[in-house]
Amino acid sequence: MMFILLTRILLWLLVLTIIWYVFTQFIPRPYLTWLGAIILLFFIVMAFSQPGNPAIGAVWGLISFPLKPLGLAIFLFLSSLKAGIAKVDGKLMLAGLLVLILSSLPIVAFWLTQQTGTLAINSSASFQPNPAQVTVRAIAVMGDGSSATDPLQRSRSQFNTASTYLTNQQISRLVSAANLYQARVAQSPNLIVIASAGAAAANDSQDPAATLARTTLNQAGVPNERIFIAASSEDIYTSAVAIRSILAEQGYQPQSESVILVAPAISIGRASATLRQLGVQVVPEPTDSYIFQLTGRGERLLAHLADIIPSADALVLTTRVVEELLTSVYYFLRGWIGGTVF
């Protein structure tokens, strides 16, 4: 416990140092007055008290921009021009170009995403007791985040309909949960499915997102009495709290029962760690995974030709992985997750 607390303190110092460094690089020191420091402190406090505030999301996007692939590349390019166009720093220019190229390669983006899901599964396995002594009590489905600081909220998603606010990815996760229910219900007669459909969903039966989530699970073979819709949530943490509340109402026993978590591969590590911090035994089941490799003779990995050509979509995916890492640090600093995320 003391080690985790010390790590949080050191991370806080590192975050504040990075923020100060970024500000001093773009703002002349004479203008960095106490007023500027107070404003910065105000936004940091607001980020913790109101993480869903759009203004906080905009400020967070500005502050974290140099830490993301595109922002880092631009920062290096601008730094290489400090002495003027006639005296470009070739090393900084090359470093920025390498960052941009590597983060735009599909093979890199897919590998990072794949590793995120794999590491989350391995990490959760280390917390699991003997499987023979544990019963699967519930299957929980994480919705997409709606908080301005949540990377899943800013990702480009295709909605199922204009009025339900459920993406095709969410529908796919609900179907996956229903398939898991069919495969597990014989061994676990009291198995339930908890669906978190995001901020638009609530226990209100008139809510279109909640209605669609329940209908999708029903049509996929889950009885209506076994379906529970988590309360309105803005991010993974509030979704996890809502899921834990439903589990408590259903008599969940952490020592002898586990929960299968269905969530995107990119965020499965943070989601699993958040539920573990709330006292839930988690078995991660990542979805929305990306595969970039083929297995050949001698277990050699061969990439498709298209996977080694830079693309804008790959840059977006790499950025989402980096954003997820930054958000995990935020969760750790808030005490929402423990020392192990992946």
Residue pairs with C-beta under 8 A, 6 or more apart in sequence:
3 339
4 338
4 339
7 332
7 339
8 332
8 333
8 335
11 329
11 332
11 333
12 333
15 329
15 333
18 67
19 40
19 63
22 63
22 66
23 32
23 36
23 40
24 32
25 75
27 36
43 56
43 59
46 53
46 55
46 56
47 56
47 59
47 60
47 149
47 330
48 334
50 56
51 147
51 148
51 149
51 234
51 235
52 146
52 147
52 148
52 149
52 199
52 234
52 235
53 148
54 148
56 148
56 149
57 147
57 148
57 149
58 148
60 148
60 149
64 71
64 323
64 326
65 71
66 72
66 75
67 322
67 326
68 319
68 322
68 323
69 99
69 100
69 103
69 104
69 315
69 318
69 319
69 322
70 100
70 103
70 315
70 319
72 96
72 99
73 96
73 97
73 99
73 100
73 103
74 96
75 96
76 92
76 93
76 95
76 96
76 99
77 92
77 93
77 96
79 89
79 92
80 88
80 89
80 90
80 91
80 92
80 93
80 96
81 88
81 89
82 89
83 89
100 310
100 315
101 310
102 108
103 109
103 314
103 315
103 318
103 319
104 310
104 311
104 312
104 314
104 315
104 318
105 307
105 308
105 309
105 310
105 314
106 292
106 306
106 307
106 308
106 309
106 311
106 313
106 314
106 317
107 292
107 293
107 303
107 307
107 308
108 314
108 318
109 290
109 314
109 315
109 317
109 318
109 321
110 290
110 291
110 292
110 293
110 307
110 314
110 317
111 292
111 293
112 317
112 318
112 321
113 265
113 266
113 289
113 290
113 317
113 321
114 265
114 289
114 290
114 291
114 292
116 265
116 266
116 268
116 269
116 321
116 324
116 342
117 265
117 266
117 268
117 269
117 284
117 286
117 289
119 269
119 342
120 265
120 268
120 269
120 272
120 284
120 286
120 341
120 342
121 268
121 284
121 286
123 269
123 272
123 273
123 340
123 341
123 342
124 272
124 276
124 282
124 283
124 284
126 340
127 276
127 281
127 282
128 134
128 258
128 281
128 283
129 281
133 256
134 256
134 257
134 258
134 281
135 187
135 188
135 256
135 257
135 258
136 184
136 187
136 188
136 191
136 257
136 258
136 259
136 260
136 283
137 188
137 190
137 191
137 192
137 247
137 250
137 252
137 253
137 257
137 258
137 259
138 191
138 192
138 193
138 194
138 246
138 247
138 250
138 252
138 259
138 260
139 177
139 180
139 181
139 184
139 191
139 192
139 193
139 194
139 259
139 260
139 262
140 193
140 194
140 195
140 196
140 243
140 259
140 260
140 261
140 262
140 275
141 170
141 173
141 174
141 177
141 193
141 194
141 195
141 196
141 262
141 263
142 173
142 196
142 236
142 239
142 261
142 262
142 263
142 264
142 267
142 271
143 170
143 195
143 196
143 197
143 198
143 201
143 230
143 233
143 239
144 152
144 153
144 155
144 157
144 167
144 169
144 170
144 198
144 264
145 151
145 152
145 153
145 198
145 234
145 235
145 236
145 267
146 153
146 198
146 199
146 200
146 233
146 234
146 235
147 153
147 234
147 235
149 235
149 327
149 330
150 234
150 235
150 236
150 327
151 266
151 267
151 320
151 323
151 324
151 327
152 264
152 266
152 267
152 320
154 323
155 316
155 320
156 316
157 167
157 168
157 169
158 167
158 168
159 165
159 166
159 167
159 168
160 166
160 167
160 168
160 170
160 171
160 212
161 212
163 208
164 200
164 208
164 209
164 211
164 212
165 197
165 198
165 200
165 208
165 209
166 197
166 198
166 200
166 209
166 212
166 213
169 264
169 287
169 288
170 197
170 198
170 213
171 212
171 216
172 287
172 288
173 262
173 263
173 264
173 287
173 288
174 195
174 213
174 216
174 217
174 220
175 216
175 220
176 262
176 285
176 287
177 193
177 195
177 217
177 222
177 262
178 193
178 216
178 217
178 220
178 221
178 222
179 220
180 260
180 262
180 285
181 191
181 193
181 221
181 222
181 226
182 221
184 191
184 260
185 191
191 226
192 226
192 227
192 228
192 250
193 217
193 222
193 226
193 227
193 228
194 228
194 229
194 230
194 243
194 246
194 247
195 201
195 213
195 214
195 217
195 227
195 228
195 229
195 230
196 229
196 230
196 233
196 239
196 242
196 243
197 209
197 210
197 212
197 213
197 229
197 230
198 209
198 233
199 232
199 233
199 234
200 207
200 208
200 209
200 232
201 207
201 209
201 210
201 213
201 229
201 230
201 232
201 233
202 210
202 229
202 231
202 232
203 210
203 229
203 231
204 210
205 211
210 229
213 229
214 224
214 227
214 229
217 227
218 224
218 227
228 246
228 250
230 239
230 242
230 243
230 246
231 242
231 245
233 239
233 241
233 242
236 267
236 270
236 271
236 274
236 331
237 274
237 331
237 336
239 271
240 271
240 274
240 275
240 278
240 280
241 278
243 259
243 275
243 280
244 275
244 278
244 279
244 280
247 259
247 280
252 259
252 280
254 279
254 280
254 281
257 281
258 281
258 282
258 283
259 275
259 280
259 281
259 282
259 283
260 283
260 285
261 268
261 271
261 272
261 275
261 282
261 283
261 284
261 285
262 285
262 287
263 271
263 272
263 284
263 285
263 286
263 287
264 286
264 287
264 288
265 286
265 287
265 288
265 289
265 290
266 288
266 320
266 321
266 324
267 324
268 284
268 286
269 284
269 324
269 328
269 341
269 342
270 324
270 327
270 328
270 331
270 337
270 341
271 284
272 282
272 284
273 328
273 331
273 337
273 338
273 340
273 341
274 331
274 336
274 337
275 282
276 282
276 337
276 338
277 335
277 336
277 337
277 338
290 317
292 303
292 304
292 307
293 301
293 302
293 303
294 301
294 302
294 303
294 304
295 301
296 302
328 337
328 341
331 337
331 341
332 339
332 341
